[in-house]
Amino acid sequence: MDRRQFLGSSIASALVLTGCGGSSTSATGGTTNSNDEYSQALIIPAELKGTLKDGRVHYDLEIQTGTSNFLSNASTETWGVNGSYLGPTLRLENGSNVSINFTNKLPEKTTMHGHGMHVPAIMDGGAHQVINVGETWSSVYKVNQHACTNWYHPHLMGKTAEHVINGLTGLIIIDDAKSQQLDLPNRYGIDDIPLIVQDRSFNDDGSFDYSPTQREKMHGWKGDTLLANGVIKPFIDVEAKQIRFRILNGSNSRVYNFALKSGKAFKQIATDNSFLEAPVELTQLRLSPAERAEIVIDFTDTLGGNDLFVDLDSGKEVCKINIKSVATKVTDLPQQLTTLAQLNPADAVNTRQFILSGRQGNLTINNKSMDMSVINEVVPVNDIEIWEVKNTMGMVHNFHIHATYFQIIERNGSAASVADNERGYKDTVFLPAGESVKFIVRMTDFTDANSPYMYHCHLLEHEDLGMMGQFTVV
Ligand SMILES: [Cu+2]
């Protein structure tokens, strides 16, 4: 299958392609990184705006098997949504009624979770909303949250890591009235670029090499090759202007420290679930699995130049950016992006502790491994709570909650240690070895004593090893 079509022929006409690469020359042996570097254009996932039917915007999605050509000398059996690998970007408008319809055409059951979505527990696509082979499951809700970049991925008990590796990942972009007013780059695929960064390893026959040992699972499996939107070392041609990247760490367990090779500074404008109040200047951006960041890089004065987007931790390169053409529309990054309502810790009525630890090859939260029949926490609706998460281990974890966002108020007991670029609304927080965080949270609706949401480490091997729990909102 041609690379340009691997997101699905049914949506190929909507596929936005930047650059004009895509032809690979013959490779010389080896199956990892055997493509000519930066000969492939970054693929921009198709943008799906849905179809209005009976007062709802419907997004029809098929979860399917396919074949992808990451390598020039071998093909790879993969899974995708409306295509062979990854899935389209769902574009949702705040306030609209939607029905996200997933049909499972895989040979086995799966689930599809809307990560970062504020929806009823039964619409969450977590471990309980299994989609059997041949079935269609619809997540039906009214979009009620701030503009942000979310994503969808499977959440099947014990199989999440494997199903994500196979390729089931796509973005969900939420727009709201205010986000549309801001003078930000917003031309999808032109100056508003989605960037899903993943790591994979390949066998000699081109198949994914994913068979982690118990030790690799405990430490979080890492692949030796980086993919950007499903392409190894792609290039993207951009205009000489401010360029926005919506970055998702879509890896199972790899933590990135992103930077530009030139050392050039950029501005972070959004965290997982909201804009930051003001842009935060950075030269390095740390993202643990499932975290998102929107950044703006100003290439106004570098027409004809190029830069590399790299991971400083591994030394690996993500993609090449060619500043190729004159700007056709200028944007001027606002100094203020939003105002975030802040919950007051003095109003908190309860503090919960979550201890991340491990024993006998299992990973646990509060000494318990995930049990789908156990509700670990019951959270009263509208109560303001402080959740304190402690990583007691000598390895990294993170912590993700379903249902809503939170705001980080302390790192390692210090409010001052909360970084400027993690002061937006978050649903996933990084916990380096031995560190702790406190966040403030309020569950505002969707009471249901029988249907739990999940909280868990989003290193997917850790989640599958049991570092997960369940809570209900009552
Ligand atoms: Cu973990």
Residues whose N, C-alpha, C, O or C-beta is under 5 A from the ligand:
A	BS01	CU	V396 H397 N398 C457 L459 H462
